[in-house]
Amino acid sequence: MKQEIYLTAILWLALVLASGCDMLGDFGDTNVNPATTLNPPTSALLTKVLSGIGKYSDSYPDFENRSALYCQYFSETYSNNNSRYAPNAISPMAFYSGELYDLQNIIEINSNEDTKDKAAEDGANDNQIAIARILKAYIFWTITDRWG
């Protein structure tokens, strides 16, 4: 009798699972974030870069001591309470995911045959690529001067 109950329960479970499997394939746009922009306008990317480029000047308060702290962090053998800096706070790696990433997107959008016509609405493709390359060179120059 026990075996019949287990067998019946297993058959019912298999029937329920088999009939419900069609629903697993249709999630629609569950993992699509409505707040993201798949095709950002290059004018907005360039504006973001230009508004953030002040971080690279000597007058930006957070940027003045950052390279010195980075050198101090690696040169010390013993770290006292006054000089315990987190490497992430003084590392130049954040710049690669910010302005440099946006400038590379401008170059790729203006170079891609599928998106260059849409990007040309914000200015000539060659001009946008040239501006992005000049700004990339400037940012790399300041990063190299500060961190080597």
N, C-alpha and C positions, 0 to 999 in steps of 0.2 A: 504494500500500500504506500509506503514511504517513497519507493522508487517511482511509482506512478505520479505522485505529487511533484517530485523533483523533475521528472520528465515533462510533465505538463507545464510547470513553471519555466523550464528552460525553453520549451517550444513557444510559449507566450512571449517570453523575453526576446527570442530570436525574431518572432513575427513583428513585434513592436520596433525593434532595431532595424529590421529590413524595410519596413514601411516608412521609417523616418529618415532614411539615408538620403533621399532626394532633397531634403531641405538643407543638408549640410553644404551643398555646392552653391547655393544662392544666398550670398551675403550682401550682394549689391555693392554699395560704396561705403561699407562699414569702416574701412581704414583710410578713407580719403578725408583729409583735413580741410574743411571749408575755409579756414583762415589763411591758407597758404596761396601763394601766387605761382602758378606753374610757368608762366611766361612773363617775367617781370619786365616792365618798360625800362629801357636802358637809360632814359633820362632820370628815372627815380634812383637807379643804381649809382649813376654818376653824382647826383645830388647828395646821396648818402655818403659817398666817398669824400666829396668836397667839404661837407659839413664836419666830417670826422678827421680831416687831415690836419687840423690844428693840434692834435695830440702829438704830432711829430716835431713841433717847434720847441725851442728851449724855454718858452714862457709857460708851457703847460705844467702845472705844479706837480702832478703825479709822475710825469715823465722825466723830470730833472734828475732825480736821484736813483732812478730805477736801474740804470746800467752800473752805477757804482755799487749799489746793493748786491747786484748779481755777481760782480767780481768779488766783493767781500764775502759773500756766501760761500764761494768755492775756495777762497784762499785761507779761510780760518780753519784751524785744526780743532779749536775748542770754541764752542758757541755759548756765549754768556746770555743773560736775560735780555740785554738791550739789542742784540743783533740776531734774533731768531726770526728770519724771514722765510716765508713759505716760497719755494721755488716757483710755484705757479703764479704768484702775485708779481714776481719780478721777471718772469720769462718773456721773451719776445714772441713766443709761439702764438699768442692770441692775435697778433697782427696778420698772421697768415690766414686765419679764418674770418677776418673782418673785411677791411678795405681791399686787401689783395685778392681775396676770393671774389668780391664784387667786380673788381676790374677785370679779372680773368673771365667772368661771366659776360661782361660787355664785349670782350674780344671774341668769345665763342659765339655769342648771339649774332654779332655783326659779320662773322665769317661763315656761319652755317647758311647753306643755300635755302633751307626751309624757313628760316626766321629773319634773314637779312632784309627782306622787303618790309616786314612789319617794323623792324628796328630803324629803317631809313626814314620813318615818319618823325623821328626825334633828331634827325640830322644825317648828313652823309655818312655812310658806313666807314669810309676810309678816315674821315675826321674823328669819328668816335673811337676807332681802333688806335689812331695816333695819340689821342688824349689819354686813353687808358694805358698805353705803353709808357708814355712820359710820366704819368703819375705812379705807375708801378716802379719805374726806375728811381723816382724820387723817394718812394717809401723804402725800397731796398737799400738805397744809399744811406738814409737815416738809420735804418736798422743795423747796417754794416758799421757805420761810424760809432754807434753806441755799444754794440755787443761783439763786434768783430767778425 
